[in-house]
């Protein structure tokens, strides 16, 4: 708070005629206002002056009280020496220190002149010498268009985005305020960058790490207007966490291509987030771990021989579910396990709907492990879904076990 | 595991792909330069990973077809069949094509997982679907033709599943019409397709019809239609809760307890509470977690998950400390959405929720 008496400012003072005693026609001028002078400051000012032929005969006193809501922050009583002129008081407060609220300046303007026979108010025209001004100050706020989804490097994937568009809402702060963003907590979980040409009124938050748990709002961000912080925006960095086997299994391994070509087993999956909620649509890819080929004769190819995205001569290719048409309206995707006739491998003829359910060691042709990732179309990139799936191909069907 | 990889067709498919929400069939329609009703005129041949075959065009749904048989191609990739595929000749259906470098390529309906059925939507018999007179039909008209083709014969379960996955009811008014018109005397797969579409449309009474199908669908691939539609059901009426609850109460062995519990978890209505309470005793730990999570969401005041809403955005309203509902410390401590913990923790959590859920049911909370 600053309290300064100074030369009268060129203000639009209100003019009130003083009482006319003994022929005096002098007038009292006063001002009282409270205004926002910056994002972080409120300035309040009261002033009293007297003008007229006999102004030099007056004593002026100005009593002020400055309130935040109903709490008096400051008060002052200023008096002039006899001889007219003026008296004034000003208060300047820092909002970051006081917080938001309704700021009120009350003033009592008094004047006396023995010469004019005026010892105290009231003044004329019904004015009782009191003046007041006030200003309601709201704290700025920050809003987010959508909660972020950590995608381990990608800005977006499917309908999910790691980037939340943030808006700093001034709530009355001057448009000239300098806006800066900062973390109150959780700076290791993300980054904030201002949107170009927005004066930082718009910013992007990017999740760079998954939250510590479901519903853990590890991150708190504020936008500061000239140093006056907004209310905090709480952010939970959700993330894809698992795949959920919705339906399907080693049944109905129908022939996908022709009666003699091989078999196909389907599994339908959902991707779940850290709160085990389904995600509408996020890109998924897979990789395979080391494999073994227990089938006698060893003529069936192994999945480990292929490269990401490049199928080997045995028909193994690492999958990538990377566009919307590969997901149904419930955000589910289908993984096909299949074997077809190739040189050196001859899956048996299977009629539609028929499955031998033979899972004996002698019909086990390939054992491997399958890993799913979400948030990227590139095999092995994105968020590891912690889904070690044991996958086995038998002579007549495939089987995945989570 | 990914299916066959294709080159030519894939390069032309991703054109004007609609945003998520539009199904693969509309994507396929938009991506095609030419859509015809036709019959495969030969058995085709495979060379260098490309299937080539002739299609006798019997009608045009989109574009301008050249006269005579049309030579079409499909890139199977190096992982595809290396010799001619049997069963291709004499097949009738609706073919989606793009012109690329002077030749016509098939647009698969379910990329990149290729099956023979991906080449076209089959008709029950050649000529079952007639091309409408000019002008060319709209996308909805083409959808109608595809549905007519599927209905005209005895499609395989794979064909029906593919159509259900590719054609959400929101894409076309023809779907609701077809769903209502498929009779109880139709082929089993078509009845399930109709029921799945009605569930997707949010018809509460359709939930009551699911239970009758459950015994026949256990370990059946086509059961995925009803399992998906049940798990994603977003109706919030008391009838919806009752229908889902009755499906869930049929038990873990049916394969439907889990999907129904997923939907019940997202309802957050008082009518769902008695069923969630019972599911705390499920033999399936995933179902027990859904029960706890659903009860937690109700207690936390999470709004219902309506159709098309993001589950993550809905959860935000319950969890964000800035505006979440104020709960007692005890209630807050028992909210759980993601994990039941170890056996001892789960036992304590389930026991607490059984008491709390009864209070919630009594209060109609």
Boltz contact constraints between the chains, C-beta under 6 A:
constraints:
  - contact:
      token1: [A, 147]
      token2: [B, 312]
      max_distance: 6.0
  - contact:
      token1: [A, 147]
      token2: [B, 316]
      max_distance: 6.0
  - contact:
      token1: [A, 159]
      token2: [B, 20]
      max_distance: 6.0
  - contact:
      token1: [A, 214]
      token2: [B, 337]
      max_distance: 6.0
  - contact:
      token1: [A, 214]
      token2: [B, 338]
      max_distance: 6.0
  - contact:
      token1: [A, 215]
      token2: [B, 319]
      max_distance: 6.0
  - contact:
      token1: [A, 217]
      token2: [B, 321]
      max_distance: 6.0
  - contact:
      token1: [A, 234]
      token2: [B, 320]
      max_distance: 6.0
  - contact:
      token1: [A, 234]
      token2: [B, 321]
      max_distance: 6.0
  - contact:
      token1: [A, 234]
      token2: [B, 322]
      max_distance: 6.0
  - contact:
      token1: [A, 238]
      token2: [B, 312]
      max_distance: 6.0
  - contact:
      token1: [A, 247]
      token2: [B, 224]
      max_distance: 6.0
  - contact:
      token1: [A, 247]
      token2: [B, 227]
      max_distance: 6.0
  - contact:
      token1: [A, 251]
      token2: [B, 219]
      max_distance: 6.0
  - contact:
      token1: [A, 252]
      token2: [B, 221]
      max_distance: 6.0
  - contact:
      token1: [A, 256]
      token2: [B, 115]
      max_distance: 6.0
  - contact:
      token1: [A, 257]
      token2: [B, 85]
      max_distance: 6.0
  - contact:
      token1: [A, 257]
      token2: [B, 116]
      max_distance: 6.0
  - contact:
      token1: [A, 258]
      token2: [B, 85]
      max_distance: 6.0
  - contact:
      token1: [A, 258]
      token2: [B, 86]
      max_distance: 6.0
  - contact:
      token1: [A, 258]
      token2: [B, 87]
      max_distance: 6.0
  - contact:
      token1: [A, 268]
      token2: [B, 224]
      max_distance: 6.0
  - contact:
      token1: [A, 274]
      token2: [B, 338]
      max_distance: 6.0
  - contact:
      token1: [A, 275]
      token2: [B, 315]
      max_distance: 6.0
  - contact:
      token1: [A, 275]
      token2: [B, 337]
      max_distance: 6.0
  - contact:
      token1: [A, 275]
      token2: [B, 338]
      max_distance: 6.0
  - contact:
      token1: [A, 276]
      token2: [B, 338]
      max_distance: 6.0
  - contact:
      token1: [A, 277]
      token2: [B, 311]
      max_distance: 6.0
  - contact:
      token1: [A, 281]
      token2: [B, 20]
      max_distance: 6.0
  - contact:
      token1: [A, 311]
      token2: [B, 5]
      max_distance: 6.0
  - contact:
      token1: [A, 311]
      token2: [B, 78]
      max_distance: 6.0
  - contact:
      token1: [A, 311]
      token2: [B, 79]
      max_distance: 6.0
  - contact:
      token1: [A, 315]
      token2: [B, 79]
      max_distance: 6.0
  - contact:
      token1: [A, 317]
      token2: [B, 2]
      max_distance: 6.0
  - contact:
      token1: [A, 317]
      token2: [B, 5]
      max_distance: 6.0
  - contact:
      token1: [A, 317]
      token2: [B, 79]
      max_distance: 6.0
  - contact:
      token1: [A, 319]
      token2: [B, 1]
      max_distance: 6.0
  - contact:
      token1: [A, 319]
      token2: [B, 2]
      max_distance: 6.0
  - contact:
      token1: [A, 324]
      token2: [B, 20]
      max_distance: 6.0
  - contact:
      token1: [A, 325]
      token2: [B, 24]
      max_distance: 6.0
  - contact:
      token1: [A, 325]
      token2: [B, 27]
      max_distance: 6.0
  - contact:
      token1: [A, 328]
      token2: [B, 165]
      max_distance: 6.0
  - contact:
      token1: [A, 329]
      token2: [B, 168]
      max_distance: 6.0
  - contact:
      token1: [A, 330]
      token2: [B, 228]
      max_distance: 6.0
  - contact:
      token1: [A, 330]
      token2: [B, 232]
      max_distance: 6.0
  - contact:
      token1: [A, 336]
      token2: [B, 3]
      max_distance: 6.0
  - contact:
      token1: [A, 336]
      token2: [B, 113]
      max_distance: 6.0
  - contact:
      token1: [A, 337]
      token2: [B, 1]
      max_distance: 6.0
